[in-house]
Amino acid sequence: MYKTFNVAVMASGRGSNFEALAKNCARDDFPATLKLLVVDNPEAGALNIAEKMKIETAVVDCGSRKGAMNPESTGIICNLFQDKEINLVCLAGFMRIVRGEILDKYQGRIINVHPALLPSFKGLDGQKQAFDYGVRFSGCTVHFVDRGIDTGPIIVQRVVSVKQNDSEEKLSLRILKEEHIAYSQAVRILAESRFEISGRRVIIYDE
Ligand code: GAR
């Protein structure tokens, strides 16, 4: 298949979601190509995975303000995306709030994976928040990124049940497995243009 839908991933850490998506993108029958990994942290495990998979990487200093990105970094990243003709930006454990030039230029083309069923348990440690709250079901959400925190329209959710003898760690691992599936499902839907947004609802065709 000739693929013209180019994806960039932004990550800060381990990179398991990046790896799962990169593996799918390497398949002939998957309609997207993973062109670039951007990290804000030179220690990110995602870099080693990218090196093994021969995916281009960029380490961009986003500034020392925790959770924020300085304007220089958003400019640099936008230029990289333009050079690589990126169609979709996937945040995968990128621990900063994306605003400014990136959001202006890629509005509707940036998505994020969150380790809880939004709109519950937004922000950091979604798995722990859900576990401590005592929910019977949690899961993961892939959603468009808007100006809020974890507030954009929802593309895919996958549900995980909480067991009586669960721990936060065990639950997090089961959620992570579903994240890996959900992210590729969402990227496929977008790459194949099989959706329409109506208000907050993402209507998906041929599901
Ligand atoms: C994932 O669980 C992802 O949902 C979470 O960070 C982890 C990254 O893991 N993201 C957030 O909590 C963002 N609010 P990974 O580096 O192995 O993909």
Boltz pocket constraint, residues with backbone or C-beta under 6 A from the ligand:
constraints:
  - pocket:
      binder: B
      contacts: [[A, 11], [A, 12], [A, 13], [A, 14], [A, 15], [A, 16], [A, 17], [A, 18], [A, 92], [A, 93], [A, 94], [A, 113], [A, 114], [A, 115], [A, 123], [A, 124], [A, 125], [A, 126], [A, 176], [A, 179]]
      max_distance: 6.0
